[in-house]
Amino acid sequence: MAEGDRREREEVHFSRSPRPALRHLGSRDTYLMKGGRMNSKLSLIFSRRSVRKYQEKAIPDEMVTDILEAAMAAPSAVKRDPWHFIVVKKEETRKQIASLLPHGKMMARAAAGIVVCGDIEKAHDQLESYMLQDCSAAIENALIAANTLGLGACWLGVHPRKDRMEGLRNLFKLSPNIIPISAIALGFPRENPEARTRYNPDLVHWEAW
Ligand SMILES: Cc1cc2nc3c(=O)[nH]c(=O)nc-3n(C[C@H](O)[C@H](O)[C@H](O)COP(=O)(O)O)c2cc1C
C-alpha cells in the first residue's frame, strides 16, 4: 500500500453511533468524531474490518510470517498451541478453496490465503471447544496483525459446516486429527471500510446481570 494510502487509513475517522457510556472513558486519550468516542490507543483494533476486495499485488512471504508470528502469540489453554496454518499463494489452489466456501469467493482474487486448522489430539483434554477457542484467538490475532501491516483480510467460515470441512480435508489430504476451522483471505486492500466498534452498553453487565 502506498504510504499516502496508509496514512489515510491511519487517520480514518471513527464515526459510529453515539456511545452513551462515556462516563467510563474518564481521562483516557480519546477520539471524538461524528458523535463516536474511542480510545485512540486502540485504533488498530477499531480499524480492523473485513476486507473483501484486494489489489493484484503479491504479499511478501516475510509479511505472511509476521502475521503467523502474531497468530501464534495468541493465548492457548494450557499452552497446547493446537493450531496449524496452511499458507496458499497459488491461484489454482485459492480457486479450489473458493469453490468450497459459499461465502468465500474472494479467496480466488486474494493475494494469499491461510487455512487455519486445529489438532484435536493436541488440544487441552482433546476437547473440541478448547481447540476452537485457541484457534479463534489465533485467527483474530492474525487479522489484527494483517491490518496493522496495511493488509486487508477476511475471516471465512469453515467449521462447523461439514461440507466445507470435508472439502478442505480432501483438498489438503488432512489426517483425521486435523480439523479445518477457517480460512483467511489476504491482500493489499482495494476497499477501506471505516473504523468502528459495535459497542452496545445493553450487552454489558457491571457486577450483576
Ligand atoms: C466465524 C466467522 C465466520 C465468518 N465467515 C465469513 C465468510 O464466510 N465470508 C465473509 O465474507 N465474512 C465472514 N466473516 C466475517 C463477518 O462477516 C464479519 O466479521 C462481520 O460482518 C463484522 O464485520 P467486520 O469484520 O468488518 O467488523 C466471518 C466471521 C466469523 C467470526
Ligand as a Chemical Component Dictionary entry (heavy atoms), coordinates in Angstrom:
data_LIG
# 
_chem_comp.id                   LIG 
_chem_comp.type                 NON-POLYMER 
_chem_comp.pdbx_formal_charge   0 
_chem_comp.three_letter_code    LIG 
# 
loop_
_chem_comp_atom.comp_id 
_chem_comp_atom.atom_id 
_chem_comp_atom.alt_atom_id 
_chem_comp_atom.type_symbol 
_chem_comp_atom.charge 
_chem_comp_atom.model_Cartn_x 
_chem_comp_atom.model_Cartn_y 
_chem_comp_atom.model_Cartn_z 
_chem_comp_atom.pdbx_ordinal 
LIG C1  C1  C 0 -16.840 -17.444 12.449 1  
LIG C2  C2  C 0 -16.871 -16.382 11.375 2  
LIG C3  C3  C 0 -17.156 -16.751 10.087 3  
LIG C4  C4  C 0 -17.170 -15.782 9.070  4  
LIG N1  N1  N 0 -17.392 -16.191 7.783  5  
LIG C5  C5  C 0 -17.364 -15.278 6.792  6  
LIG C6  C6  C 0 -17.487 -15.710 5.429  7  
LIG O1  O1  O 0 -17.606 -16.900 5.137  8  
LIG N2  N2  N 0 -17.458 -14.756 4.468  9  
LIG C7  C7  C 0 -17.300 -13.427 4.764  10 
LIG O2  O2  O 0 -17.279 -12.622 3.834  11 
LIG N3  N3  N 0 -17.160 -12.986 6.042  12 
LIG C8  C8  C 0 -17.173 -13.883 7.060  13 
LIG N4  N4  N 0 -16.972 -13.479 8.352  14 
LIG C9  C9  C 0 -16.756 -12.063 8.639  15 
LIG C10 C10 C 0 -18.011 -11.408 9.217  16 
LIG O3  O3  O 0 -18.987 -11.291 8.214  17 
LIG C11 C11 C 0 -17.615 -10.009 9.759  18 
LIG O4  O4  O 0 -16.629 -10.156 10.743 19 
LIG C12 C12 C 0 -18.801 -9.252  10.360 20 
LIG O5  O5  O 0 -19.732 -8.915  9.351  21 
LIG C13 C13 C 0 -18.372 -7.950  11.061 22 
LIG O6  O6  O 0 -17.706 -7.093  10.162 23 
LIG P1  P1  P 0 -16.182 -6.644  10.384 24 
LIG O7  O7  O 0 -15.296 -7.870  10.345 25 
LIG O8  O8  O 0 -15.880 -5.698  9.243  26 
LIG O9  O9  O 0 -16.076 -5.974  11.711 27 
LIG C14 C14 C 0 -16.930 -14.410 9.373  28 
LIG C15 C15 C 0 -16.625 -14.073 10.697 29 
LIG C16 C16 C 0 -16.577 -15.037 11.684 30 
LIG C17 C17 C 0 -16.196 -14.635 13.101 31 
# 
loop_
_chem_comp_bond.comp_id 
_chem_comp_bond.atom_id_1 
_chem_comp_bond.atom_id_2 
_chem_comp_bond.value_order 
_chem_comp_bond.pdbx_ordinal 
LIG C1  C2  SING 1  
LIG C2  C3  SING 2  
LIG C2  C16 DOUB 3  
LIG C3  C4  DOUB 4  
LIG C4  N1  SING 5  
LIG C4  C14 SING 6  
LIG N1  C5  DOUB 7  
LIG C5  C6  SING 8  
LIG C5  C8  SING 9  
LIG C6  O1  DOUB 10 
LIG C6  N2  SING 11 
LIG N2  C7  SING 12 
LIG C7  O2  DOUB 13 
LIG C7  N3  SING 14 
LIG N3  C8  DOUB 15 
LIG C8  N4  SING 16 
LIG N4  C9  SING 17 
LIG N4  C14 SING 18 
LIG C9  C10 SING 19 
LIG C10 O3  SING 20 
LIG C10 C11 SING 21 
LIG C11 O4  SING 22 
LIG C11 C12 SING 23 
LIG C12 O5  SING 24 
LIG C12 C13 SING 25 
LIG C13 O6  SING 26 
LIG O6  P1  SING 27 
LIG P1  O7  DOUB 28 
LIG P1  O8  SING 29 
LIG P1  O9  SING 30 
LIG C14 C15 DOUB 31 
LIG C15 C16 SING 32 
LIG C16 C17 SING 33 
# 
